[in-house]
Amino acid sequence: QVQLQESGPGLVKPSGTLSLTCGVSGGSIRSSDWWSWIRQTPGKGLEWIGEVFHSGSPNYNPSFKSRLTISVDKSKNQFSLNLTSVTAADTAVYYCARRSSRASWTFDQWGQGILVSVSS
Amino acid sequence: EIVLTQSPGVLSLSPGERATLSCRASQTVSNNNLAWYQQRPGQAPRLLIYSASSRAPGIPDRFSGSGSGTDFSLTISRLEPEDFAVYFCQQYGGSPLTFGGGSKVEI
């Protein structure tokens, strides 16, 4: 059973860069799955941020595209999120998730989530 | 972008009762690529239903999904105590992937 675990700073300063990593265990990031980032806020609910394939090909939500990079590190079996120019509106619980063909390309495995606050 | 509107926002029921939740899309969801998730407090969402009506592995058969096009529903036939949670629909028929605002099933 694949397990996902988010890691990274819980506090980021305004105008800074939010950087998170998702470690994949119990399976390979080289599988034919998409590796996604999703965030959740009380105001906007669940938002899909974007995803990456093991080849490095990304798909981004246009709402984030101008300040977003999602990358994969096959040697470490992990993928990462970098979101630049953050504001208080980027304060959220961030989840990493797998989107798998086994479940018709839905999010069948999720990390536990990490709360990231944007504040000075 | 496909906007998903869920109703009701809150559903107050008792264990053993039937719950029916609705998810309406702003445009047709291609191939009925719609999923339902359950989220308990402090936990990540858990996949219940995909392709509008297929149960994910390990999901009890009291959960069922139906619908097509723009109108979808999730039914919980007899509520168990652990079913009191928030439920989200999500479409993956178009990009960007989007989620509904959620329906809370409370006692």
Interface residues (C-beta under 8 A of the other chain):
Chain A: G45 L46 E47 W48 N59 N61 P62 S63 Y95 A97 R99 A103 S104 W105 T106 F107 D108 W110 G111 Q112 G113
Chain B: N33 A35 Y37 Q43 A44 P45 R46 L47 Y50 S51 S54 A56 F88 Q90 Y92 S95 P96 L97 T98 F99 G100 G101 G102
